[in-house]
Amino acid sequence: MRVDVLTLFPDMVAPVLGQSMLKRAQDKGLLDVKVRNLRDFTEDRHKVADDVPYGGGAGMVLKAEPILRAVDALVKETEASGGQIRLLFPSPQGRPFTHAYAQDLAREQRRIVILCGHYEGIDERVRTALSPEEVSVGDYVLTGGELPALVLIDAAARLVPGVLGDPESLSEESFSDSLLEYPHYTRPAEVRGLGVPDVLLSGHHEAIRVWRRKQALRSTFLRRPDLLRDRVLTHEDQRLLNELMSEDVSMVPMYDAGGGVRS
């Protein structure tokens, strides 16, 4: 997985890439990330990459020319080796970022280029000239595209075969099969009077598997019922959900006076 991050603030990105799983993935040669400063693609001696907006208003706007030069340079460099780029632009106007989107990025054979906006945004002519693939990491406002870029890289890189030490970790994580994850416990067996479920201490692998599945279904039903709405349940999942409904009062839908269901 090859990624280039175009940003006005490399120090917001580079330190994170040198930590934990992302560092190990790069050390293994499974992930190649380069952080490129947009100021390096300016032509004035002050390396100005932003300016005030036409029409007035608060804030600054990233200039079009440095961005266009940066992308041109990456396209030329990539095509020289017979490749192509896939240009992403984190933006609230974009397609929502999901686990499926991360899987798509993890399988991508093209060079991924992530353009980070900042301040009030980018000159609209960048969108017109490049038609970047816009992607949103949530319905909220951030200072720039640097944090979303790291989210994209982290979520996708962990899905590249070999990045995680234990492949089983992938299959058990939240959203890997549209369910939230089950609860985790570690030593000691008691913390401030709170113990560990007996089944996890039993050594009975099948019982542990069923308990974990049941807890994943419970968590999903209570916290993200939308994930179950269009899901075709297996016979086991349906049985476990039925058991939860009969055992756990918090799982039973509440009805208001008008007959509707209250969440």
C-alpha positions in Angstrom: 0.0 0.0 0.0 1.6 3.3 -1.2 0.3 6.6 0.1 1.4 10.2 -0.3 0.0 12.9 2.0 0.0 16.4 0.6 -0.2 18.9 3.5 0.8 22.3 4.7 1.5 20.9 8.1 3.7 17.7 7.8 4.4 17.7 11.5 0.7 17.0 12.2 1.1 13.7 10.3 4.7 12.4 10.3 5.0 11.7 14.0 2.0 9.5 14.1 3.2 7.5 11.2 6.4 6.6 13.2 4.4 4.9 16.0 2.9 1.5 16.7 1.3 -0.5 14.0 1.9 2.1 11.2 5.7 2.1 11.9 5.8 -1.7 12.0 3.9 -1.9 8.7 6.5 0.4 7.1 9.4 -1.5 8.6 8.0 -4.7 7.1 7.7 -3.0 3.7 3.9 -3.5 3.7 3.1 0.2 3.8 5.0 3.1 2.1 3.9 6.6 3.3 5.5 9.8 2.2 4.4 13.2 3.7 5.0 16.0 1.2 4.9 19.7 2.2 2.8 21.8 -0.2 5.2 24.7 0.4 7.8 22.8 -1.6 5.6 23.2 -4.7 5.4 27.0 -4.4 7.5 29.3 -6.7 7.8 32.5 -4.7 10.7 33.0 -2.3 8.4 33.2 0.8 6.8 29.8 -0.1 3.3 31.1 0.3 0.7 28.3 -0.2 -2.4 30.2 1.1 -4.1 33.5 0.7 -7.2 35.5 1.6 -10.4 34.6 -0.1 -11.8 36.6 -3.0 -15.0 38.3 -1.9 -13.8 38.8 1.6 -14.5 36.8 4.7 -12.6 35.2 7.6 -9.7 32.8 7.3 -7.4 31.7 4.6 -7.7 29.5 1.5 -5.1 27.1 0.1 -3.9 28.3 -3.2 -4.6 26.2 -6.3 -1.1 26.4 -8.0 1.0 24.5 -5.3 -1.6 21.8 -5.1 -1.8 21.3 -8.9 2.0 21.3 -9.2 2.3 18.7 -6.4 -0.3 16.4 -8.0 1.3 16.9 -11.5 4.7 15.9 -10.0 3.2 12.7 -8.4 1.4 11.8 -11.6 4.5 12.2 -13.6 6.6 10.2 -11.1 4.0 7.4 -10.9 3.5 7.1 -14.6 7.2 6.8 -15.2 7.1 3.5 -13.4 3.9 2.4 -15.2 1.5 3.2 -12.4 -1.5 5.5 -11.6 -2.7 7.5 -8.7 -5.9 7.6 -6.8 -6.5 11.1 -5.4 -8.5 11.4 -2.2 -9.7 14.6 -0.6 -11.1 14.5 3.0 -14.2 16.7 2.9 -17.6 16.9 4.7 -19.1 16.8 1.2 -17.6 13.4 0.5 -18.8 9.8 0.7 -18.9 8.5 4.3 -15.8 6.5 5.3 -16.7 3.0 6.3 -15.1 -0.4 7.0 -15.9 -1.4 3.4 -14.2 1.8 2.1 -11.1 0.9 4.2 -11.1 -2.6 2.7 -11.2 -1.0 -0.8 -8.2 1.2 0.0 -6.3 -1.8 1.4 -6.7 -3.7 -1.9 -5.8 -0.6 -4.0 -3.0 -1.2 -6.5 -2.7 2.4 -7.5 -0.7 5.0 -5.5 -3.0 6.7 -3.1 -2.6 10.5 -2.8 -4.4 12.2 0.1 -4.8 16.0 -0.3 -5.3 17.7 3.1 -7.2 20.9 3.1 -6.8 23.4 5.9 -8.1 26.8 7.1 -11.3 27.6 5.1 -10.5 25.0 2.5 -8.9 24.9 -1.0 -9.4 27.0 -4.1 -12.4 25.5 -5.9 -10.4 25.3 -9.1 -8.5 22.3 -7.6 -11.8 20.4 -7.5 -12.6 21.5 -11.1 -9.2 20.5 -12.5 -8.6 17.3 -10.6 -12.0 15.9 -9.6 -10.6 14.3 -6.4 -12.5 11.5 -4.7 -14.0 13.2 -1.7 -14.4 11.2 1.5 -15.9 12.2 4.9 -14.9 10.8 8.3 -17.9 12.3 10.1 -20.4 15.1 10.4 -18.2 17.6 12.3 -15.6 20.2 11.6 -11.9 19.7 11.9 -9.0 22.2 11.5 -7.8 20.4 8.4 -7.5 17.2 6.5 -4.5 15.9 8.4 -6.4 13.9 11.0 -8.8 12.4 8.5 -5.8 11.4 6.4 -4.4 9.5 9.3 -7.7 7.8 9.9 -7.9 6.6 6.3 -4.3 5.3 6.4 -4.7 3.6 9.8 -8.0 1.9 9.0 -6.8 0.7 5.6 -3.3 -0.3 6.5 -4.4 -2.7 9.3 -6.4 -4.6 6.6 -3.3 -5.2 4.5 -2.3 -8.9 4.9 0.7 -9.3 7.2 0.4 -5.9 8.9 -1.3 -7.2 12.1 0.7 -9.9 13.9 -2.3 -12.1 14.4 -4.7 -12.4 11.4 -7.4 -13.5 13.8 -7.5 -10.0 15.2 -9.0 -8.8 12.0 -11.9 -11.2 12.0 -12.8 -10.4 15.6 -12.7 -6.6 15.4 -15.8 -4.3 15.3 -17.4 -4.0 11.9 -15.4 -6.9 10.5 -18.7 -8.6 10.0 -21.0 -5.7 10.7 -21.1 -6.3 14.4 -19.6 -4.4 17.3 -16.9 -6.2 19.2 -17.4 -8.3 22.4 -16.0 -7.1 25.8 -12.3 -7.8 26.6 -10.7 -8.7 29.9 -7.1 -9.2 31.1 -5.3 -9.9 34.3 -5.8 -9.6 37.2 -9.0 -11.6 37.6 -10.5 -9.0 40.0 -10.2 -5.2 39.9 -11.8 -3.2 42.7 -14.3 -5.9 43.3 -15.2 -6.4 39.7 -14.5 -9.9 38.3 -14.2 -11.6 35.0 -17.1 -13.7 33.5 -16.6 -17.3 34.6 -16.8 -18.6 31.0 -13.6 -16.8 30.1 -11.8 -18.6 32.9 -13.3 -22.0 32.0 -10.9 -22.9 29.2 -13.9 -24.2 27.2 -13.1 -22.8 23.8 -16.6 -23.4 22.2 -18.4 -21.9 25.2 -16.1 -18.8 25.0 -16.7 -18.4 21.3 -20.5 -18.6 21.8 -20.4 -16.1 24.8 -18.3 -13.7 22.7 -20.7 -13.9 19.8 -23.7 -13.4 22.1 -22.0 -10.3 23.7 -21.2 -8.9 20.2 -24.9 -9.2 19.2 -26.0 -7.7 22.5 -23.7 -4.7 22.1 -24.7 -4.1 18.5 -28.5 -4.4 19.3 -28.2 -1.9 22.1 -25.8 0.6 20.6 -26.0 0.3 16.9 -29.3 -1.5 16.0 -29.0 0.0 12.5 -26.2 -2.5 11.8 -28.6 -5.4 12.3 -31.5 -3.9 10.4 -30.6 -5.2 7.0 -28.4 -8.1 8.1 -29.4 -11.7 7.3 -28.9 -13.5 10.6 -27.5 -17.0 10.8 -29.5 -19.6 12.6 -27.0 -19.3 15.5 -27.2 -15.5 15.6 -31.0 -15.5 15.7 -31.0 -18.1 18.5 -28.6 -16.1 20.5 -30.6 -12.9 20.0 -33.7 -14.7 21.1 -31.9 -15.9 24.2 -30.8 -12.4 25.0 -34.3 -11.1 24.6 -35.6 -13.6 27.2 -32.6 -13.1 29.6 -31.9 -9.4 29.5 -34.6 -6.8 30.2 -32.6 -4.1 28.5 -32.9 -6.0 25.2 -36.7 -5.8 25.2 -38.1 -3.0 23.1 -40.0 -0.4 25.0 -43.4 0.8 23.7 -44.9 4.2 24.2 -48.6 5.0 24.8 -49.2 5.3 21.0 -48.0 1.8 20.3 -44.7 2.9 18.8 -41.3 1.5 19.8 -39.0 3.8 21.9 -35.3 3.3 21.5 
